[in-house]
Amino acid sequence: MIRIVLLICSLLIALPAAATEAGWALLRQGGHVVLISHAAAPGAGDPANFDIEDCRTQRNLSEQGRLQARKMGALLAARAAPVTRVLSSRYCRALDTARQAFDADIIEPWPALDSLANNEDAERERSAEVIGFVNSYTGSNNVVLVTHQDNITALTGVRPRDGEAVIVGPKPEGEDGLAVLGRIIFR
């Protein structure tokens, strides 16, 4: 019985590692769109006085989140084809994730990546914009989209961890959302 439990535990540890390695293999090829959930920002939601122009009214990255973002950028630079464009939600925690991970010259705020939390009307419109972007992307380098967990879930059905990367592509015509091609858990 103990052997069976140990075998199951080792499989549960090995499966995410294998999936992560498959994700890295995709990114080494280049030409992919990567959704990244912003790095660790304590709490949930935003305060009632939320103002997208004022970081003091938002949840922001913790020190752990800033370290996590720098690590993501370093790993992407070392293990993947170049990232030549980064689109980010305008929320401070997403922009800060992008700034910690990538060269500021390639970062562009994009409202379509803003949080969908509690905004069903925006979900359809913004998701359609992101899906259109992914479906039309034909570049040879990787593009990163820094957004929020709810957005990634709405687009893919996947609930990522803070700072997790989800590599996406078009779904077959007639199907909604984006296809998940791979995932990377930054360790």
C-alpha positions as CSV (number, residue, x, y, z in Angstrom):
1,M,0.0,0.0,0.0
2,I,2.8,2.4,0.9
3,R,4.5,1.7,-2.5
4,I,1.2,2.6,-4.3
5,V,1.0,5.9,-2.4
6,L,4.6,6.7,-3.2
7,L,4.1,5.9,-6.9
8,I,1.0,8.1,-7.1
9,C,2.9,11.0,-5.3
10,S,5.9,10.7,-7.7
11,L,3.5,10.7,-10.7
12,L,1.8,13.8,-9.4
13,I,5.2,15.6,-9.1
14,A,6.5,14.3,-12.5
15,L,3.5,15.2,-14.6
16,P,3.7,19.0,-14.2
17,A,7.5,18.9,-14.7
18,A,7.0,17.0,-18.0
19,A,4.3,19.4,-19.1
20,T,6.6,22.3,-18.3
21,E,9.4,20.8,-20.4
22,A,7.0,20.3,-23.3
23,G,6.0,24.0,-23.0
24,W,9.7,25.1,-23.1
25,A,10.1,23.0,-26.3
26,L,7.3,24.9,-27.9
27,L,8.7,28.3,-26.9
28,R,12.2,27.4,-28.2
29,Q,10.6,27.0,-31.6
30,G,9.2,30.5,-31.5
31,G,6.1,31.9,-33.1
32,H,3.8,31.4,-30.1
33,V,1.5,33.5,-28.0
34,V,1.9,33.1,-24.3
35,L,-0.6,34.2,-21.7
36,I,0.9,34.9,-18.3
37,S,-1.1,35.5,-15.2
38,H,0.4,38.5,-13.3
39,A,2.9,37.6,-10.5
40,A,1.9,37.3,-6.8
41,A,-0.2,40.2,-5.5
42,P,-1.7,39.7,-2.1
43,G,-5.5,39.7,-1.6
44,A,-8.3,39.3,-4.0
45,G,-10.1,41.9,-6.2
46,D,-9.5,45.6,-5.9
47,P,-10.7,48.2,-3.4
48,A,-14.0,50.1,-3.9
49,N,-12.0,53.2,-4.7
50,F,-10.1,51.5,-7.6
51,D,-8.7,53.8,-10.2
52,I,-6.8,52.3,-13.1
53,E,-4.5,55.4,-13.2
54,D,-3.6,55.2,-9.5
55,C,-1.6,52.2,-8.3
56,R,-2.3,53.2,-4.7
57,T,-5.9,52.2,-5.2
58,Q,-5.0,48.7,-6.5
59,R,-3.6,45.4,-5.3
60,N,0.1,45.5,-6.2
61,L,2.9,42.9,-6.5
62,S,4.4,41.8,-3.3
63,E,8.2,41.5,-3.0
64,Q,7.7,37.8,-3.8
65,G,5.7,38.8,-6.9
66,R,8.5,41.1,-8.1
67,L,11.1,38.3,-7.6
68,Q,8.7,35.9,-9.4
69,A,8.4,38.2,-12.4
70,R,12.1,38.7,-12.7
71,K,12.6,34.9,-12.6
72,M,10.0,34.5,-15.3
73,G,11.8,37.0,-17.5
74,A,15.2,35.4,-16.9
75,L,13.9,31.9,-17.7
76,L,12.1,33.0,-20.8
77,A,15.3,34.8,-22.0
78,A,17.4,31.7,-21.3
79,R,15.1,29.0,-22.5
80,A,12.9,30.3,-25.3
81,A,13.1,32.0,-28.6
82,P,13.1,35.8,-28.3
83,V,10.1,37.7,-26.9
84,T,9.8,40.8,-29.0
85,R,6.5,42.1,-27.9
86,V,4.7,42.1,-24.6
87,L,1.1,43.3,-24.3
88,S,-0.2,43.9,-20.8
89,S,-3.3,44.6,-18.8
90,R,-3.3,48.2,-17.7
91,Y,-3.6,47.1,-14.0
92,C,-0.5,48.0,-12.0
93,R,0.2,44.4,-10.9
94,A,0.2,43.2,-14.6
95,L,2.3,46.1,-15.9
96,D,4.7,45.7,-13.0
97,T,5.0,42.0,-13.8
98,A,5.8,42.9,-17.4
99,R,8.3,45.6,-16.4
100,Q,10.1,43.3,-14.0
101,A,10.3,40.5,-16.5
102,F,11.0,42.3,-19.8
103,D,12.6,45.3,-21.5
104,A,10.3,48.3,-21.1
105,D,10.7,49.2,-24.8
106,I,8.7,46.1,-25.9
107,I,5.8,46.5,-23.3
108,E,2.4,47.9,-24.5
109,P,-0.6,48.4,-22.3
110,W,-3.7,46.8,-23.9
111,P,-7.2,47.3,-22.4
112,A,-8.4,44.0,-23.8
113,L,-6.2,42.3,-21.1
114,D,-7.7,44.2,-18.2
115,S,-9.4,42.1,-15.5
116,L,-12.7,40.6,-16.4
117,A,-13.6,39.9,-12.8
118,N,-17.3,40.8,-12.2
119,N,-17.7,42.3,-15.7
120,E,-19.7,39.8,-17.9
121,D,-20.3,42.4,-20.6
122,A,-16.6,43.2,-21.0
123,E,-15.7,39.5,-21.0
124,R,-17.3,38.8,-24.4
125,E,-15.8,41.9,-26.1
126,R,-12.3,41.7,-24.6
127,S,-12.1,37.9,-25.0
128,A,-13.0,38.4,-28.7
129,E,-10.2,40.9,-29.1
130,V,-7.6,38.6,-27.6
131,I,-8.8,35.6,-29.6
132,G,-8.6,37.7,-32.8
133,F,-5.1,38.7,-31.9
134,V,-4.0,35.1,-31.2
135,N,-5.8,33.7,-34.3
136,S,-4.0,36.2,-36.6
137,Y,-0.5,36.0,-35.1
138,T,2.0,34.8,-37.6
139,G,5.3,36.1,-36.3
140,S,8.4,33.9,-35.7
141,N,9.2,35.3,-32.2
142,N,7.1,34.7,-29.1
143,V,4.6,37.3,-27.9
144,V,3.6,37.5,-24.2
145,L,0.3,38.7,-23.0
146,V,0.3,39.6,-19.3
147,T,-3.2,39.4,-17.8
148,H,-5.3,38.0,-14.9
149,Q,-6.3,34.5,-13.9
150,D,-10.0,35.2,-14.7
151,N,-9.1,36.3,-18.2
152,I,-7.0,33.2,-18.9
153,T,-9.8,31.0,-17.6
154,A,-12.4,32.7,-19.7
155,L,-10.2,32.2,-22.8
156,T,-8.9,28.7,-22.2
157,G,-10.8,27.0,-19.4
158,V,-7.5,26.7,-17.5
159,R,-7.1,28.2,-14.0
160,P,-3.4,29.2,-13.9
161,R,-1.3,29.8,-10.9
162,D,0.2,33.3,-10.2
163,G,2.9,33.8,-12.8
164,E,2.1,30.6,-14.7
165,A,2.4,30.7,-18.5
166,V,-0.2,29.2,-20.8
167,I,0.9,28.8,-24.4
168,V,-2.2,29.2,-26.7
169,G,-3.2,29.0,-30.3
170,P,-6.4,29.0,-32.4
171,K,-9.1,26.4,-31.9
172,P,-10.7,24.8,-34.9
173,E,-13.2,27.0,-36.7
174,G,-16.5,27.0,-34.9
175,E,-15.1,26.4,-31.4
176,D,-15.0,29.1,-28.8
177,G,-11.9,30.2,-26.9
178,L,-8.3,29.4,-27.4
179,A,-6.5,26.0,-27.6
180,V,-4.0,25.3,-24.8
181,L,-0.8,24.1,-26.5
182,G,1.3,24.0,-23.4
183,R,1.9,25.3,-19.9
184,I,5.0,26.4,-18.0
185,I,5.2,26.5,-14.2
186,F,8.1,28.7,-13.4
187,R,10.2,27.0,-10.7
